[in-house]
Amino acid sequence: MLRASAEATHQPYDLRGVTDPMVDPLLPYGCELRALTDAAVLRDPYERDIALENLIDVAGADAARRAAATAGNFEMMNRLLDGIGVGPNDHVVGLASDLGIAWPPR
C-alpha cells in the first residue's frame, strides 16, 4: 500500500526505510510513522505513547488518529488471516525480499 500510494502521488520514497531505522523513508512523517508502527506491532505501551506523542507533534492529532486506526486495522486483518491459515501470496513474498526480510521466516 505504501509503495503504491507513493508512486500514485509521485512522492519519492525509500522502501528500505520501512524496516531499517537507519534509512530515511523520505515520506512525510515517515520516521514517526515507522516508530508508531514498530511500537504497535511489538505491543510496547511505553514506546507507543512516546511514538504517538512525537507523531502528534509533527503531523497533528487528526493524522496521528488516522495512522493509529490504520495500523490497528492492519494488525486485525493480519491476525485474522494468520488465524485461518492464509499465507502471503507471491507478490508479498517478493516485497519481503525488497525490504530485506527473509522468507520464509526462520
Buried (B, 14 or more C-beta within 10 A) or exposed (E): EBEEEBEEEEEEBBBBBBBBEEBBBBBEBBBBBBBBBBBBEEEEEEBBEBBBEBBBEEBEEEBBEEBBEEBEEBBEEEEEEEEEEEEEEEEEEEBBEEBEEEBEEE
